[in-house]
Amino acid sequence: MKIAIIGSRQIAQTVAWGISHTELAQKIVIYSDSQFEGKRINRNYRTTDIRDIILAGATSNSDTDITITDSPDKLSKSDIVLLLPAEQPVGYRSNQGLKKLNLSIIQHVIPTIHEYISNSKILVGMQNANYISAWIHHSIGSNNVIGISNGIATAQLKATIANKLRLSVKDISALAIGNDSITYPLPQYCRVNGIPLSQLLDETRVKDISNSLSDFNDNQLDSIYTLTSHILEIVSAIALDKKRVMSVGTLISTDSTSVFINVPSKIGGDGIEGIIPLELTDTQREQFTQLVAQSATDQSF
């Protein structure tokens, strides 16, 4: 498997090291572009960075071939392309600023993707991942786009439940749906080693957990390690055809619209292979309807 990584140097190298260490790909190509670096690329420093990853790979007995290039033709025949956050210049800390920055960068790089890797599975790990995924789908017609930022909210939910119960996070399974602005936990699908959350916490404490996450979104954290961990889970599911179920940015179609929102999907060798149906309460169905309507407005290009 060949994986192309496009994004700022720091997070691209972190992700490349994780993929190399787990040997999920035979070849990794990091694409250097001044739009992502936010400054002029220092080629000598870049070479030093890659040498460090290669030597680290040798230490962990990884045979993954890692290269860095500014030639777009080197990206061809990639099975997966990872779009990661760019270097953030001063003044882009707001959500709206990040959205404009990321969209401008994607507009810059999308001709390269369309020409060389249009058949790849495109994983969007940038802020406003659903918005960016929808724009890519709208622009080049690719149905193989996955927004991968919701793992941060799910990790926050798991950590909160583990902390409330004072139990190991290893035994916690959690599920949430949402878009780029809001996340709705689904308590009936949150369990501790198979035990429903409702058997371990009273209704008030369950509501407190849900309320604490409702306004959580992927723009609130500089979450390099959480994002990298989620990326490795999804890359692993695709590379090894694991048929994992995870809440990710997925293209869904209703009677009136098609939008990207975070819903539980089956992920395997073909990317997203299906959406898992859910049994929702009346309140949750109303929230889901609001998510679709809000996303349709936001993703109207």
Beta strands, then each sheet from edge to edge (+ up, - down):
strand 1: 2-6
strand 2: 27-31
strand 3: 65-69
strand 4: 80-83
strand 5: 121-124
strand 6: 145-147
strand 7: 172-173
strand 8: 176-178
strand 9: 183-185
strand 10: 191-192
strand 11: 195-196
strand 12: 244-253
strand 13: 258-268
strand 14: 271-275
sheet 1: 3+ 2+ 1+ 4+ 5+ 6+
sheet 2: 7+ 10- 11+
sheet 3: 8+ 9-
sheet 4: 12+ 13- 14+
end
